Amino acid sequence: MHNEFTGIVEQDGDWYVAYCPEIPGANGQGRSKDEALGSLSEAIGLILEDRREEGLRGVPPEAM
């Protein structure tokens, strides 16, 4: 499955900061735009994984 999200990158001094408005709490940073977006991508993946696990908590194994 392929998902697309908006990544907004802003420069703050020598650093780049990235965030995703669709996923609260998804932030990344780096010394380059690509590094910041890579960090953001990892954060998005972790948040979505956690949300999936949370959604499946309490579901009986035979239902999956």
C-alpha positions in Angstrom: 0.0 0.0 0.0 1.3 3.4 -0.9 0.5 6.5 1.1 1.3 10.1 0.3 1.5 12.9 2.9 2.5 16.5 2.8 5.9 17.4 4.0 6.7 21.0 4.8 10.3 21.9 5.2 11.6 25.2 6.8 15.1 26.3 7.3 16.1 27.3 10.9 19.7 28.6 10.8 21.9 25.7 9.7 19.1 23.1 10.2 16.1 22.1 8.2 12.9 21.2 10.1 10.1 19.2 8.4 6.6 18.4 9.6 3.4 16.8 8.2 0.2 18.7 8.8 -1.9 15.5 8.3 -0.2 13.6 11.1 0.1 15.6 14.4 3.4 15.0 16.0 5.2 13.9 12.9 8.4 16.0 12.7 11.9 15.6 11.4 15.1 17.6 11.2 18.4 17.5 9.4 21.4 19.4 8.0 19.8 19.2 4.5 16.3 19.1 3.1 16.7 15.5 2.1 17.9 14.5 5.6 14.9 16.4 7.2 12.5 14.7 4.9 14.1 11.3 5.6 13.7 11.9 9.3 10.1 13.0 8.8 9.4 9.8 6.8 10.7 7.7 9.6 8.6 9.6 12.2 5.5 9.1 10.0 6.2 5.3 9.7 6.6 5.0 13.5 3.4 6.9 14.2 1.3 4.9 11.7 2.7 1.6 13.1 1.8 2.7 16.6 -1.7 3.7 15.6 -2.2 0.3 13.8 -1.1 -1.6 16.9 -3.3 0.6 19.1 -6.3 -0.1 16.8 -5.7 -3.9 16.9 -5.3 -4.0 20.7 -8.1 -6.1 22.2 -9.1 -7.7 18.9 -9.3 -11.5 19.2 -6.6 -13.3 17.2 -9.2 -15.3 15.3 -10.7 -12.0 14.0 -7.5 -10.9 12.2 
